[in-house]
């Protein structure tokens, strides 16, 4: 896919995520997808394969949430097979604390699938709230 199509796919994904609908995001992950969470947090590390991403990262993380996690994109930039998304996530934890973080996702796509996502965030906030 060209940069334009990759950017359009990520825009559609974030349109859904902004409504709390992660279906297109899930469906767009390649089976051998890899998610790298940078920094030094409990969640930092490399999660390889779509199933492990859900079992080891997203399911445990989402179990902390009291309500629907919403992620919105403020900027999406594409160059060939790489799409960079500046985004903001917001949710309330079961503890009652808000968790509103800013992210930068650097994604590599091929054939309409996300192959790799490297996530940059406010790790101090993640450590203090999560």
N, C-alpha and C positions, 0 to 999 in steps of 0.2 A: 504494500500500500504506500502511496505517496504521503508526504507530510500533511497535505490537506485532509486526506481521508483519516489519517491517524488522529489529527486534531479534532475532526468532527466526531470520531468515535469517543474520544475522551470527553468532549463537551456533552454528548448524549449520556455518557456514564455519570458525569457530575450533575446533569439535570435530574437524573434519578436519585443519586445520593443526596441531593439537596431536598428531596421529598421523603427521604428515609427509605428509598427503594434501591436495594443493592443488587437486584437480579441481573441487570446488564453487566455490572461490574463482575459479578461471580461468573457469568457466562462468558465473559471476555478474557478470563484468565486461562492461559495455556496450562495443560496438565503438568508440564515441567516448570511452571512458573516459579520464580524466585523473588522473595521479598527481603530486602536488607533494611533493617532498622538501625540507623547510625547512633552513635553516642554510647553512653554508659548508663543504661537504665535496666531495670528488670526485664524489659521487653526487647532490648537491643540484641542484635544478632542476625544471622542469616537463616531464613526459613525456606527450605527447598521443597518443591512440589506443592501443587494446589491443595491437596488433602492436608499436608502438614501445616500449611499456612492457616487453615481453618482450625485444625485440631490443637495446634500448639500456640497460636498467636491470637486469632480473632475470637474464637469461642471463649477462651479464658478471659480475654479483655472485655468482651461484651457481657460476660457474666457479672461484671462490676457495675453495669449501667442500670439506672432506675427507669430511664425512659429511652426514647428513640434517639440514636446517634445520627446527627445531621452533619454532612460535610458539603461545603460549598466552595466553588472555585472562583477566585478573583482574577486569575490570569492563566491562560493556557498558551504556550509557545511550542511550535513544532519545527523540527529540522530533520528531514529524512525519516529515520526510524525511531527518533527520540522525541518524546513529548514531555515538557516540563510543566507542572501544574502547581501554582501557588494556591493553597486551599486552607480553609479554616474548619475545624471540627468543634462541635459543641454537644454537650450531654451533661446530665446530672447523674452523679454516682449514687449508689444505694446508701452511701454514708451521708448524702445530702449535699456534698460538695460539688460545685460546678467544675467541669473539666472542659475548658475552652482553649484549644491549642491551635497554633499556626504551623502549617506544614509546607514543605516543598517536596513534591514527588517528581523524581526523574524516572521516566518509564521508557522502556524499549519495547517496540511492537513489531510484529511481523504477521502478515496474513490475517489481519483483523483480530489478533490475540495479543494480550500483554504478556511478554516473556519475562520481564524483569522490572522491579520497582525498587528504587532506592529512596528511602524516606528520611528527610531531615526535619527536625522539630525542636521545640523548646524542651530540652531534656530535663532542665531544672524543674520546670512545671510538672512534667510527667513524674519525676521522682518524688516531688512533694505531695502530689495529689493522688497518684495511683499507688 
